């Protein structure tokens, strides 16, 4: 088996044919029904009647085909504040009308330590998510803002994007947000676009198919091996080669549902 964590050093290696299979799964099953499956981004609600419509453009269609939408799993309506000691904190602005219990919201959504903010006065907000993407050949995943979906009211900040190889570094995703205007609330309704997962493959002409994958014992053991590495080293990319050497032969085992082949 030959894997690679870098497209630059794969010249001369054999390329597969057909679609590249990317697996997705949830690391936790309790309450997992609130997390919608990834959706391929498509211009389904635009006019395609005219032959020259931009929605028929091959370049547009090809770009959309590589992005998958992740929706917000529950209502978020929070404000930024500081306690009597000046420590940054969150306020649940929905109050008693909130659809999520405050204790559960606190488990999922939090501010990072102020010393770790990239810009003074710009809080970093993090939402822990159970989504994991995996692949059995070189695939880089980029987590980017949902730039093809329009918001009537813009969020008061920007998504913290990221890019990493899911064939050697499968890990739960995090929605990270830099709150540039902390005097304004962050409000996202359940079901609204949260971010896109975009996939780059070794063969740029190959399409991507995303399938639900089993959480096998081999996958769990491998994820345990690499989990938490960020707590011990600053540059986790330096660990990719070591992880690749200990990677199981296969990570993606598609889920078989009743009534499906």
VOGU-3710 file (C-alpha; in Angstrom, 3 decimals, decimal comma):
1> xxxxxxxxxx> 0,000/0,000/0,000  1,343/3,435/-0,954  -0,159/6,566/0,546  1,072/10,102/0,364  0,377/13,138/2,481  1,615/15,567/-0,152  0,578/15,993/-3,756  4,020/17,364/-4,565  5,801/14,045/-3,934  3,358/11,757/-5,720
11> xxxxxxxxxx> 4,643/12,302/-9,246  5,020/8,978/-10,998  2,654/7,165/-8,654  -0,293/5,386/-10,207  -3,541/7,275/-10,234  -6,856/5,608/-9,674  -9,785/5,983/-12,006  -13,401/6,815/-11,379  -14,721/8,819/-8,420  -12,660/9,250/-5,269
21> xxxxxxxxxx> -14,558/7,858/-2,278  -14,601/10,002/0,846  -16,182/8,551/3,970  -17,935/10,514/6,693  -19,065/9,469/10,154  -19,982/10,826/13,565  -17,744/10,167/16,547  -20,731/10,167/18,910  -24,111/8,516/18,455  -25,946/10,024/21,433
31> xxxxxxxxxx> -28,117/12,758/19,968  -26,481/12,167/16,587  -29,810/12,563/14,805  -29,435/16,375/15,047  -26,386/16,282/12,749  -27,479/16,285/9,116  -25,490/14,303/6,532  -23,105/16,332/4,356  -24,883/17,696/1,269  -23,286/18,265/-2,110
41> xxxxxxxxxx> -23,507/21,957/-2,980  -25,754/22,382/-6,006  -27,528/25,328/-7,576  -30,858/23,523/-7,348  -32,944/26,659/-6,903  -31,567/28,680/-9,813  -32,882/29,066/-13,346  -31,311/26,605/-15,796  -33,740/27,109/-18,685  -31,414/29,220/-20,813
51> xxxxxxxxxx> -28,585/27,315/-22,505  -26,140/30,089/-21,567  -27,247/30,301/-17,944  -24,332/30,534/-15,498  -25,896/27,616/-13,612  -25,142/25,430/-16,664  -21,494/26,511/-16,821  -19,152/23,455/-16,549  -16,727/25,448/-14,406  -19,491/26,322/-11,923
61> xxxxxxxxxx> -20,798/22,762/-11,853  -17,289/21,336/-11,381  -16,537/23,681/-8,492  -19,841/22,975/-6,751  -19,299/19,223/-7,086  -16,250/19,366/-4,784  -17,946/21,194/-1,915  -20,213/19,590/0,671  -22,389/21,592/3,030  -22,508/21,075/6,788
71> xxxxxxxxxx> -25,559/22,595/8,460  -25,820/24,054/11,955  -27,140/21,300/14,291  -29,033/23,565/16,724  -30,043/27,182/17,240  -27,231/29,491/18,321  -27,987/32,968/19,676  -25,179/34,201/21,879  -23,543/37,422/22,982  -20,081/38,302/24,275
81> xxxxxxxxxx> -19,522/39,662/27,769  -16,953/39,855/30,554  -17,512/38,831/34,160  -16,739/40,989/37,211  -13,109/39,907/36,975  -12,820/40,862/33,318  -12,785/37,299/32,012  -14,363/36,776/28,588  -17,617/34,816/28,645  -20,674/33,916/26,554
91> xxxxxxxxxx> -24,299/34,895/27,137  -27,185/32,778/25,847  -29,375/35,543/24,416  -32,244/33,167/23,674  -32,859/32,781/27,414  -35,843/30,621/28,336  -36,870/30,386/24,677  -33,638/28,598/23,791  -34,155/25,251/22,070  -30,964/23,876/23,638
101> xxxxxxxxxx> -30,337/23,491/27,370  -27,642/25,900/28,664  -25,585/23,019/30,077  -25,529/21,282/26,688  -24,710/24,515/24,863  -21,763/25,012/27,216  -20,473/21,529/26,370  -20,410/22,289/22,651  -19,722/26,008/22,353  -16,962/27,926/24,117
111> xxxxxxxxxx> -14,458/30,763/23,858  -10,791/29,884/23,605  -8,314/31,253/26,130  -7,820/34,962/25,484  -4,053/34,464/25,290  -4,646/32,275/22,225  -6,684/34,820/20,241  -4,950/35,752/16,988  -5,900/39,425/17,297  -6,293/41,490/20,493
121> xxxxxxxxxx> -9,947/42,161/21,196  -11,131/39,595/18,624  -12,482/36,564/20,520  -12,209/33,082/19,013  -15,390/31,034/19,355  -15,332/27,255/18,912  -18,152/24,798/18,279  -17,183/21,150/18,749  -18,642/18,840/16,102  -18,587/15,030/15,740
131> xxxxxxxxxx> -18,061/14,993/11,946  -15,034/13,040/10,671  -14,004/12,652/7,020  -11,718/9,830/5,867  -10,210/8,502/2,630  -8,045/5,607/1,435  -6,077/7,637/-1,096  -4,546/11,131/-1,014  -7,305/13,658/-0,336  -6,993/17,075/1,269
141> xxxxxxxxxx> -10,051/18,542/2,925  -10,491/22,306/3,270  -12,961/23,757/5,742  -14,213/27,069/4,321  -17,105/29,525/4,780  -20,374/28,711/2,948  -19,616/31,373/0,338  -22,242/30,195/-2,164  -25,081/30,633/0,322  -26,429/34,123/0,949
151> xxxxxxxxxx> -27,109/35,414/4,461  -29,492/38,349/4,785  -27,690/39,377/7,965  -23,938/38,803/7,858  -22,237/37,217/10,853  -20,086/39,644/12,894  -16,846/37,860/12,080  -15,112/35,262/9,930  -14,712/31,504/9,871  -11,315/30,117/10,902
161> xxxxxxxxxx> -10,529/27,954/7,826  -8,210/24,940/7,664  -6,792/22,306/5,301  -5,381/18,841/6,090  -5,059/15,324/4,567  -7,963/13,139/5,629  -6,257/9,958/4,393  -3,722/10,136/7,256  -5,201/12,600/9,768  -8,888/11,835/10,467
171> xxxxxxxxxx> -10,160/13,973/13,319  -13,442/15,511/14,501  -14,099/18,913/12,980  -14,470/22,163/14,832  -16,294/25,289/13,696  -13,988/28,123/14,760  -15,113/31,741/14,436  -13,227/35,003/14,923  -15,667/37,464/16,468  -14,527/40,789/14,943
181> xxxxxxxxxx> -17,532/42,700/16,281  -18,135/41,151/19,714  -20,654/43,875/20,520  -22,957/42,166/17,986  -24,590/38,772/18,651  -23,826/35,557/16,783  -27,132/34,118/15,580  -27,367/30,977/13,449  -30,555/28,940/13,185  -30,619/25,172/13,141
191> xxxxxxxxxx> -30,321/23,989/9,535  -28,560/27,099/8,254  -25,223/26,640/6,445  -22,325/26,427/8,887  -19,393/25,693/6,552  -18,321/23,782/3,455  -15,982/20,798/3,308  -14,059/20,989/0,033  -11,986/18,080/-1,317  -8,826/18,114/-3,426
201> xxxxxxxxxx> -7,764/14,871/-5,078  -4,555/13,697/-6,704  -6,275/13,617/-10,095  -8,036/16,990/-10,445  -10,316/15,573/-13,148  -11,728/12,885/-10,828  -15,051/13,482/-9,120  -15,719/12,982/-5,407  -18,404/10,791/-3,852  -19,107/11,071/-0,142
211> xxxxxxxxxx> -20,516/8,005/1,645  -21,389/7,283/5,244  -18,678/5,071/6,755  -18,569/2,554/9,574  -16,758/3,431/12,793  -14,643/0,282/12,728  -12,341/-0,870/15,509  -9,312/-0,187/13,291  -10,474/3,358/12,609  -11,197/4,033/16,288
221> xxxxxxxxxx> -7,749/2,761/17,287  -6,064/4,906/14,629  -7,985/8,032/15,645  -7,054/7,384/19,282  -3,424/7,234/18,175  -3,466/10,760/16,722  -6,098/12,433/18,906  -4,911/15,158/21,224  -1,533/15,496/19,494  -2,102/19,261/19,278
231> xxxxxxxxxx> -1,861/19,392/23,086  1,731/18,157/22,995  3,307/19,609/19,827  2,849/22,890/17,964  3,238/21,572/14,411  1,055/18,474/14,008  1,824/18,413/10,257  5,265/17,128/11,241  3,572/13,966/12,536  1,924/13,007/9,224
241> xxxxxxxxxx> 4,699/10,653/8,112  4,753/8,883/11,485  0,958/8,544/11,358  1,098/7,203/7,802  3,479/4,424/8,872  0,970/3,207/11,470  -2,162/3,713/9,412  -4,430/0,667/8,800  -4,594/-0,547/5,220  -8,159/0,718/4,894
251> xxxxxxxxxx> -10,174/3,339/6,771  -13,332/3,563/4,633  -15,970/0,873/5,120  -19,301/2,104/3,696  -22,359/1,663/5,923  -24,866/-0,892/4,677  -28,454/0,048/5,434  -31,457/-2,262/5,306  -32,977/-2,228/1,851  -29,790/-0,847/0,302
261> x> -27,167/-2,804/-1,632
//
